Amino acid sequence: MINLKQLPKFQNETEEADFWDKHDVTDYFDITKAKSVKFSKLKKTTKSISLRLPVDMIEELKVKANAIDVPYQSLIKMFLTNALKTA
């Protein structure tokens, strides 16, 4: 059996953050009982890239995107997602 320390009561988030900066979580929680979770509703981190496309291709993308009422950059992401799934 693991001897765990008693977690103190915190007055505010700043006090708690300061506490965790100086202490190890494994002294207070039994990590062998931890469960894996997925945060499916979290928004993925994105990164801007520069991509050179022919002007006529961009215009065609805009027309197709407009037809289904989505921004053309979102349409590009949809196409890339589908291509990655089938690759």
Summary of the structure (lengths in Angstrom):
residues: 87
radius of gyration: 24.2
end to end distance: 48.8
largest distance: 68.2
contacts: 119
relative contact order: 0.07
helix: 51%
strand: 0%
